[in-house]
Amino acid sequence: MSKPTEIDEEPPVVPADGSLPLDRPWLWMERGWADFKRAPAIGLLYGMGFVGASWTLVTLLAIVGDIHMLLPLTGGFFILAPLLVAGLYETSRRLELGRTATVGGAFLAWRAPGQLALMGVVLLLIHLVWVRIALLLYPLFFHARAPTWETLIPQLLGTPTGIGLLITGGLIGGALAVLSFCVSAVSIPMLVDRDVSFAEAIVASLKVVARHPRTMLFWGAVIVVFTAMGLATMFFGLALVIPVVGHATWHAYRDTVPPAG
């Protein structure tokens, strides 16, 4: 399905110059909350979907005895989530244009599946690198079989080896998360909004982060903290965090990438 005419005519864009206030992410969150309140059914559909998927993953890992993979897969969540909530960007776009936001309309974010799929490949490759590293780290530190649900936390938090594993994994995972954030900060909302290639969207995202490093990295930290809070509430907090942060990401894009002209 083709994009609307006004979007088809928009050329590729690059981020605007100028300073972005450090507290700008709180405005994006405020606007994200406003969008959620205007279309709560769509937001909760996405949020509860993440809650259900999280509990399904935990259950499957417990059944197959690979509960130690929960932490690296949680890290992968931060990498892939921006792509999975593309429908929330479409919802915010429609609300911004004064159009009716519907569940069906949210899934029209995938009307250009080729470029979004290629963007997904980029994020998936980053995720696979992280999972591979995580698979190597545990036996490297513990030289033992995979832990059970009962022994995982004591091993990680109650031994020097476990603390070392957490620090090492945290540093490597953090570096990959920063890379993922830099390439996806505004690229996926741009692919939803404009007729550009995934490569052009990635370049635009990198330029946004390079021009506003403090504000954008603070924005990334805000996302991590709120998402961690959602995970810490036995995943149920994700029902609210996911839609609000998703909508807020759209407003971060609109604030940092000027209208095409």
C-alpha positions, 0 to 999 in steps of 0.5 A: 500500500502506498503512502499518502501523496504529501509523504511521497513528495517529501525528500530525504532530510537531515537533522537541524542544527542548533542546541536542544535543551537537556530537559527536552525529554521530559516534554517528549514524555509529557506529549507521549502521555497526552497521546496515550490518553487520546488513544488508550486502547491502541497503547494498551494493546501494545503494552499488554502485548509486551507483558504477555510476550515477556511472561511467555518468554520467562515461562519457556526459559524456565521449562527448557532450563535456560533461565540464565538467558533471561538477562541477555534477552532482556538486553535484546528487548532494549535493542528491538523494542523501537521497531516493534512499536512502529504502530505507536509512531503511526498513531501519534502521526495520525493524531498530529494530523487530526486524523482518527487513530485506530488499531488498523491504522496503527498497523499501517505503519508497516505499509512500507515493509521493505525499508522497515524490514531492513531496519529490523535486520540491522537491529537484529544483527546487533541483538544476535551479536549481544546474545552470542557474547552473552552465551560465551560470558557465562561459561567463561566466568563460571566454568559450570553448567547453566544455573537454575531459577533458584541459583541464578540470583545468588550466583550473580549477586552473591559471588565475586565471579557473579559481580564480575560477570554482571559488570563485564556483561553490563559494559558490553551490553551497554555499548551495544545498546548505545549503538542501537540507540544511535541508529534507531533514535529517530530512524524508525519514526522517520521510516513511518513518516517519510518515503526514505531508505533505511540507510538515509534514516540511520544517517539522520539518526546518527546526525541527531545524536551527534548534534545533540549528544547530551540531550539524546543520551539523556533521552536514552537513559530516560527510556532505560530507566522507565523500561527497567521500572516496567520490567521490575514490576514483574513486567506489568508496568510495561503496559503503561511504559511501552505506549508512553515511551513509544509515543514520546519517541515520535515527538523526539523525532518531530523535535529533532528532524525539521519538516521537509521543505 
